[in-house]
Structures are given as structure tokens and as C-alpha cells.
Amino acid sequence: MSTPVRSPRSGSRIAIAGAGAAGLACALALARAGHAVTLIDAAAPGRGALWASAGMLAPGFETLFELDPGHPLADDFAALCARGGALWAAREAALAPGHARPGGLGPRRNDTDEARAGAALAGAARFDVAVERLSAHTLHAAEPALGVARGGLRFPTDGQIDNRALGEVWLQAFRAAGGEVIAHAPVRAVETHQGRASARALSDGRRVDADLIVLAAGTGVIDGAPALAQAAPVQGQMIAWGPPAPVALTHVVRHVSLYLAAKPDGRGIAGATSEPGQAGLETDADALAELSERAGRLVPALAGLRPDEAWAGLRPRARDGMPVIGEAAPGLILAGGGYRNGVLLAPVIADAIETLVRTGSTPAWARAFTPDRAGLRGG
Ligand SMILES: Cc1cc2nc3c(=O)[nH]c(=O)nc-3n(C[C@H](O)[C@H](O)[C@H](O)COP(=O)(O)OP(=O)(O)OC[C@H]3O[C@@H](n4cnc5c(N)ncnc54)[C@H](O)[C@@H]3O)c2cc1C
């Protein structure tokens, strides 16, 4: 079955379930395009995975180190990430708090790192990712706080954002564009009737009628949503020092699954664990201690320093690990599956959904992520 192409709609009433990275970005794009948008969140807007994330915008590292090159959507995903990085860089500063693109650095410390770096460099041409090989001298000149390394890789397209400030900034811009916000009201269920959708049974008993519903609830569960809309939680735990950060890092530093960054709000952060199936937000002392220890091995000045903050968040992972962008049923649009890169991808997901609503179909570059794809089906 292929998704039927809808007729274009302008000036639609649109309800969005979930005010996280994807929901806020879609709400802003759709309100600015002239639609009457109601954004509904179960809790406080922007306080889900967007808030918990590291706020890295890392198309280079994520494509070359985290993407399975054998995945059927690997090339589409690499292109989507590159588009995301470029969109962030082009965005007005007012909508991208703390945005910086100093590049990502990946130190090479041992033979395993050398082998991984070799594989990454081999993938760079296929995925059209810019990457530079650095000597030990150049690496330490760029980031003097790093411990001993044989050299490193630099990803010039990678950067970061102040993800904790972002939610509030986008929310204010959305309100200024005429959008309505309903907070602390979980959408319990959605319904569609003859191409019309409605969000019903909000926790306060309200019902929101709309021409279209965008489901952007991360790992949230909503009755009436298609099963393929349900993303599984992959918990991530993180730690932070400061403010002020004990070490002034210029770049986002990546080593295997560990990353370190100095955030614009003055904290130094380290993350993250990756725990599929963990749906809670509790942190675990052993996992945090291991993060801390690994951070100290990478940046010796952090060794033995007690973190000032620890938290956990839930990455929404679709069945095939890829974003889900498009219409799943008449009037029901999905904007989810951001998984490891939902902050990086939020503006491109919003662009694709705005185009879908305006023209009746998603842009060519987003079509591989249709809810109709084979990777989302199966028992
Ligand atoms: C530790 C960690 C580090 C990360 N680091 C990065 C990174 O560096 N870069 C990057 O790009 N990505 C990163 N991510 C991933 C990124 O945070 C997510 O992919 C992204 O936030 C997903 O956006 P979302 O809008 O789908 O979900 P969220 O941002 O979680 O938003 C979902 C919203 O839906 C609401 N909701 C849930 N159920 C309902 C309901 N029934 N009704 C109404 N509202 C509901 C929630 O309250 C929440 O506000 C990280 C994630 C974690 C956990």
C-alpha cells in the first residue's frame, strides 16, 4: 500500500501532539505558513528528550561512525543529516540559541580507533561527508585539554546548539506567529473521520478538532495512532559539571560512544549511555560513574571530579531506527523517530511536513522516510 497523496491544504486547522524537538519545529513552520496550529503537550513544552539531549548537531560524526552503511536507507539518512546541519547553519541566530559550528574532534588513541577511523574515512566519499585527518600535534593544538592520542579526525560540519534554551525560544516564536499552546494535557487518543482528524480526551476532558493531526509525541503512547507511529525508548544518561565548566573545550569531542562538550550555558557535559527498552528517567550510579571515568580518561583534567548534575532522557527509535515523516492515514501525519539525531533533524522534519501540508506530498528528499516503508512493517 502506498500513502495516498492528499490534496494541498492551506489555512488548515492543525493539532500537534507533542511539543518536543519535532513538534515545536513543525508548529513553528506551520504557524508561519499561515495555518491555525494548536500545540499540545503532556508536560511542559520542550522538556522531553530535547531538553535531556546533548544538543549536538553532528551530521559528520553520526554518518561516519553511527550509521550502519548496510541499512537500506543509509544514503537517504546521510543526506538528511547533511541537510539538517546546513539548515541549522542557515537559520537566523534568533531561532538557534547558542548555535556554533566549531567542528567535531575524534581522537585516535589505540589500534581499534585507527581501524574505526580507517572505515570512517572510507565512508566519507560515499556519503559526501567532509572529514580531516589530524596529527597528534594538530589535535592537541586544537584542543589542548585532550589526553594522549596518536592523532584524530575532525568533522568540520559538526557543531552544537543550546538545546535547553531552544524549547523556550521556539515556543515564544510559535506564540508570536499566532499559535496556541495547551500544556500539561496528554493527548490520550486521536481519531480520523473521512479525512478529518481530531485529538480527543485530553487529560482536562477537552477535545481539539482539526483538519490534520501531527503526531510528534516522541516515545509517548496515544490510542488510535497507527502501530508504526510507536517509537521505542532508548534511554540515555548524561552528566554535567558547572557552571562554570571545569575544562574549556572548543569542539564537541567524540570517542566511540562518549562525547564531551562545553555548553553555551556554561556547563561541561558528558554523555551518554544507550539503553534500549529502558523507559524510565531514573539514573543509575554505576552508569554515571563509568561515564565520569571515561570522561577523565579522555580529558585528564576531569578525572576524579564529581559531576554537579545527572539526568536521563528517552530517544524515540522507530522499528528500523530511521525518522518517520509523512501521512500515515487521512489527516494523520507522523513526525517522529528522531532517535539519536532528533535535534539535528527537527528543522528538516518540519520543512518536510510543511511541504506535505502545502503541496499534498513530502519533498523528494524526505520520501524514503514515509510511514509506508517496508522497514516499519512486520510482527
Ligand atoms: C541523552 C540524550 C542525548 C541526545 N543527544 C542528542 C544530540 O546531541 N543531538 C541530537 O540531534 N539528538 C540527540 N538526542 C535525541 C533527541 O533528543 C531526540 O531524537 C529528539 O528530542 C526527539 O524529538 P521528539 O520531538 O520526537 O521527542 P521529545 O523531544 O521527547 O518530545 C516529545 C514531546 O511529546 C510529549 N508527549 C508525550 N506523550 C504525549 C501525549 N500523549 N500527548 C501530548 N504530548 C505528549 C512529551 O512531553 C514531549 O514534550 C539525544 C537524546 C538523549 C536522550
Ligand as a Chemical Component Dictionary entry (heavy atoms), coordinates in Angstrom:
data_LIG
# 
_chem_comp.id                   LIG 
_chem_comp.type                 NON-POLYMER 
_chem_comp.pdbx_formal_charge   0 
_chem_comp.three_letter_code    LIG 
# 
loop_
_chem_comp_atom.comp_id 
_chem_comp_atom.atom_id 
_chem_comp_atom.alt_atom_id 
_chem_comp_atom.type_symbol 
_chem_comp_atom.charge 
_chem_comp_atom.model_Cartn_x 
_chem_comp_atom.model_Cartn_y 
_chem_comp_atom.model_Cartn_z 
_chem_comp_atom.pdbx_ordinal 
LIG C1  C1  C 0 20.757 11.606 26.425 1  
LIG C2  C2  C 0 20.331 12.035 25.040 2  
LIG C3  C3  C 0 21.228 12.720 24.240 3  
LIG C4  C4  C 0 20.843 13.136 22.970 4  
LIG N1  N1  N 0 21.714 13.884 22.243 5  
LIG C5  C5  C 0 21.327 14.338 21.022 6  
LIG C6  C6  C 0 22.189 15.196 20.290 7  
LIG O1  O1  O 0 23.266 15.562 20.764 8  
LIG N2  N2  N 0 21.773 15.619 19.063 9  
LIG C7  C7  C 0 20.574 15.259 18.526 10 
LIG O2  O2  O 0 20.273 15.659 17.410 11 
LIG N3  N3  N 0 19.727 14.459 19.217 12 
LIG C8  C8  C 0 20.074 13.994 20.448 13 
LIG N4  N4  N 0 19.232 13.208 21.163 14 
LIG C9  C9  C 0 17.982 12.771 20.540 15 
LIG C10 C10 C 0 16.915 13.851 20.559 16 
LIG O3  O3  O 0 16.840 14.445 21.834 17 
LIG C11 C11 C 0 15.579 13.232 20.192 18 
LIG O4  O4  O 0 15.686 12.486 18.996 19 
LIG C12 C12 C 0 14.522 14.315 19.955 20 
LIG O5  O5  O 0 14.385 15.136 21.093 21 
LIG C13 C13 C 0 13.208 13.676 19.597 22 
LIG O6  O6  O 0 12.272 14.699 19.382 23 
LIG P1  P1  P 0 10.732 14.412 19.611 24 
LIG O7  O7  O 0 10.043 15.692 19.421 25 
LIG O8  O8  O 0 10.310 13.241 18.802 26 
LIG O9  O9  O 0 10.661 13.921 21.138 27 
LIG P2  P2  P 0 10.797 14.835 22.518 28 
LIG O10 O10 O 0 11.801 15.876 22.262 29 
LIG O11 O11 O 0 10.972 13.848 23.571 30 
LIG O12 O12 O 0 9.355  15.479 22.588 31 
LIG C14 C14 C 0 8.203  14.680 22.731 32 
LIG C15 C15 C 0 7.169  15.510 23.480 33 
LIG O13 O13 O 0 5.911  14.814 23.416 34 
LIG C16 C16 C 0 5.282  14.952 24.670 35 
LIG N5  N5  N 0 4.285  13.866 24.797 36 
LIG C17 C17 C 0 4.483  12.559 25.053 37 
LIG N6  N6  N 0 3.320  11.900 25.065 38 
LIG C18 C18 C 0 2.363  12.819 24.784 39 
LIG C19 C19 C 0 0.949  12.764 24.666 40 
LIG N7  N7  N 0 0.260  11.623 24.828 41 
LIG N8  N8  N 0 0.278  13.914 24.397 42 
LIG C20 C20 C 0 0.936  15.101 24.229 43 
LIG N9  N9  N 0 2.281  15.194 24.348 44 
LIG C21 C21 C 0 2.985  14.080 24.610 45 
LIG C22 C22 C 0 6.405  14.905 25.676 46 
LIG O14 O14 O 0 6.016  15.521 26.904 47 
LIG C23 C23 C 0 7.497  15.693 24.955 48 
LIG O15 O15 O 0 7.461  17.080 25.270 49 
LIG C24 C24 C 0 19.555 12.802 22.461 50 
LIG C25 C25 C 0 18.655 12.142 23.277 51 
LIG C26 C26 C 0 19.029 11.761 24.568 52 
LIG C27 C27 C 0 18.015 11.068 25.440 53 
# 
loop_
_chem_comp_bond.comp_id 
_chem_comp_bond.atom_id_1 
_chem_comp_bond.atom_id_2 
_chem_comp_bond.value_order 
_chem_comp_bond.pdbx_ordinal 
LIG C1  C2  SING 1  
LIG C2  C3  SING 2  
LIG C2  C26 DOUB 3  
LIG C3  C4  DOUB 4  
LIG C4  N1  SING 5  
LIG C4  C24 SING 6  
LIG N1  C5  DOUB 7  
LIG C5  C6  SING 8  
LIG C5  C8  SING 9  
LIG C6  O1  DOUB 10 
LIG C6  N2  SING 11 
LIG N2  C7  SING 12 
LIG C7  O2  DOUB 13 
LIG C7  N3  SING 14 
LIG N3  C8  DOUB 15 
LIG C8  N4  SING 16 
LIG N4  C9  SING 17 
LIG N4  C24 SING 18 
LIG C9  C10 SING 19 
LIG C10 O3  SING 20 
LIG C10 C11 SING 21 
LIG C11 O4  SING 22 
LIG C11 C12 SING 23 
LIG C12 O5  SING 24 
LIG C12 C13 SING 25 
LIG C13 O6  SING 26 
LIG O6  P1  SING 27 
LIG P1  O7  DOUB 28 
LIG P1  O8  SING 29 
LIG P1  O9  SING 30 
LIG O9  P2  SING 31 
LIG P2  O10 DOUB 32 
LIG P2  O11 SING 33 
LIG P2  O12 SING 34 
LIG O12 C14 SING 35 
LIG C14 C15 SING 36 
LIG C15 O13 SING 37 
LIG C15 C23 SING 38 
LIG O13 C16 SING 39 
LIG C16 N5  SING 40 
LIG C16 C22 SING 41 
LIG N5  C17 SING 42 
LIG N5  C21 SING 43 
LIG C17 N6  DOUB 44 
LIG N6  C18 SING 45 
LIG C18 C19 SING 46 
LIG C18 C21 DOUB 47 
LIG C19 N7  SING 48 
LIG C19 N8  DOUB 49 
LIG N8  C20 SING 50 
LIG C20 N9  DOUB 51 
LIG N9  C21 SING 52 
LIG C22 O14 SING 53 
LIG C22 C23 SING 54 
LIG C23 O15 SING 55 
LIG C24 C25 DOUB 56 
LIG C25 C26 SING 57 
LIG C26 C27 SING 58 
# 
